Amino acid sequence: MTMGLQVAIDGPASAGKSTVAKRVAKKFGYVYCDTGAMYRAVTLAALQQGLSMTDTERISELAKQIKITFQPAEPEQRVFINGQEVTRDIRLPKVAKNVSAVAAIPTVRQEMTKQQRQIAAEGGIVMDGRDIGTTVLPHAPVKIFMVATAHERARRRYLENKQKGITTTSLEELQRAIELRDQKDSTRKVSPLTQASDAIRLDTTNLTIDEVVAEISKIIKKTEKHLA
C-alpha cells in the first residue's frame, strides 16, 4: 500500500464527495474508500432479504456476515457484495430512501467503522462519508467538510442519474429527498453529520470538480510539507 496521509472528506448527500475523493486519491496515488457505498450495500442486502428497516438486530447480523469489496474502474469504482457486483443497484431510489435508517443503527456503524479503520491503518487513504473526520478517523491530518446548496446537489445527482440511464426520479423529487436526508443525517443520535472542529469547510456550489480537487490538493501538499 502506498504510504501517505489519511484524508477525511465529509459533507451532506450529493455534495460531490465521492467524485472528488476518487480524483484526489488517483492524483496522490492513495487508496480510495467509499464509505457511503458500504452503507448502501448493507441497505441493499437488507432489502433483498426482505428485512424491515426497523429490524436492527437482523440488519446488524447481516452487516457482520457480508463482505463488501471495491474494484477500480472507469468511470466509477465497482462495488461488490460477497463477490456479486451491485454498483448500479446501490444507487437505486429504494436504497437511497432507506440508507439513512440503516446507517443510524449503532451496531452497523460499529462494524463498518471497524472495517474502514482497517483499510486506513497504513495511511495513503482518501475516505469520504458523514462522520469520517469526527468518528472514523478523528486523528486524520487532513479533514475537509464539503457543502453545497440542496438545489445544486439535486441538480448534480439528476444529471448523474441521467447519464446512468436512471430517469425515474425528477429534479424536484431529488431535492426533497436530499433535504430530508440532510435533516435525518444531522439529527440522528449516532454519529450525526457535523463538521469536525479542525476540518476545513469548502463550499462547492459554484466550483467545478477540477477546482475542488485543486483546492484539496493544495491542502494535502501543505500538510505533507508541514509534517515532513
Secondary structure, 3 states (H helix, E strand, C coil): CCCCCEEEEECCCCCCHHHHHHHHHHHHCCEEEEHHHHHHHHHHHHHHCCCCCCCHHHHHHHHHHCCEEEECCCCCCEEEECCEECCCHHHCHHHHHHHHHHHCCHHHHHHHHHHHHHHHCCCCEEEEECCHHHHHCCCCCEEEEEECCHHHHHHHHHHHHHHCCCCCCCHHHHHHHHHHHHHHHHHCCCCCCCCCCCCEEEECCCCCHHHHHHHHHHHHHHHHHHHC
